[in-house]
Amino acid sequence: MRLWKLLGLAGLAGVAATGAVLARGERRRRAHTPEEIRTRLRERHAALADVPEPVTTAELVSGRGHRLARVLRRR
């Protein structure tokens, strides 16, 4: 019987700890104003806009000395 009491208390402690973690995360999320969130999103978008475009296949195989161009020419 004592084992069941210990298991029940451990379960209650786990539920309480989970609730505390969730409440802390909710408080952090609600601490920001909507304008702060918009500003952060705009900054992240601007940072992604500066990323260069990926190299195309034509650019990869251009040039006579390029290894991939040589392999493709053999076929």
C-alpha positions in Angstrom: 0.0 0.0 0.0 2.8 2.4 0.8 4.3 1.9 -2.7 1.0 3.2 -4.3 1.1 6.2 -2.1 4.6 7.1 -3.2 3.7 6.5 -6.9 0.7 8.8 -6.5 2.7 11.5 -4.8 5.4 11.3 -7.6 2.6 11.6 -10.2 1.2 14.7 -8.5 4.7 16.2 -8.3 5.1 15.6 -12.1 1.8 17.2 -12.9 2.6 20.2 -10.8 6.1 20.6 -12.3 4.6 20.4 -15.9 2.0 23.0 -15.0 4.7 25.3 -13.7 6.8 25.0 -16.8 3.8 25.7 -19.1 2.7 28.7 -17.0 6.2 30.2 -17.2 6.3 29.8 -21.0 2.9 31.4 -21.3 4.0 34.4 -19.2 7.1 34.9 -21.4 5.0 34.8 -24.6 2.4 37.2 -23.3 5.1 39.6 -22.0 5.7 40.9 -25.6 3.4 43.6 -27.0 2.0 43.0 -30.5 4.2 45.8 -31.9 7.4 44.1 -30.5 6.4 40.9 -32.2 5.8 42.7 -35.5 9.1 44.4 -35.3 10.9 41.1 -34.6 9.2 39.4 -37.5 10.1 42.3 -39.8 13.7 42.0 -38.7 13.8 38.3 -39.4 12.2 38.8 -42.8 14.7 41.4 -43.7 17.6 39.1 -42.7 16.2 36.4 -44.9 15.8 38.7 -47.8 19.6 39.3 -47.8 20.3 35.6 -48.5 21.7 35.2 -52.1 19.7 33.1 -54.6 20.9 29.5 -55.0 23.2 28.6 -57.9 21.4 27.3 -61.0 22.3 24.2 -62.9 23.4 26.2 -65.9 25.9 28.1 -63.7 27.2 24.9 -62.3 28.0 23.3 -65.6 29.3 26.3 -67.4 32.9 26.5 -68.3 35.1 24.0 -70.1 37.2 23.0 -67.1 34.4 22.3 -64.7 34.3 18.6 -63.7 30.5 18.2 -64.0 30.6 19.8 -67.4 33.2 17.3 -68.5 31.2 14.4 -67.2 28.1 15.5 -68.9 29.9 16.1 -72.2 31.1 12.5 -72.3 27.5 11.2 -72.6 
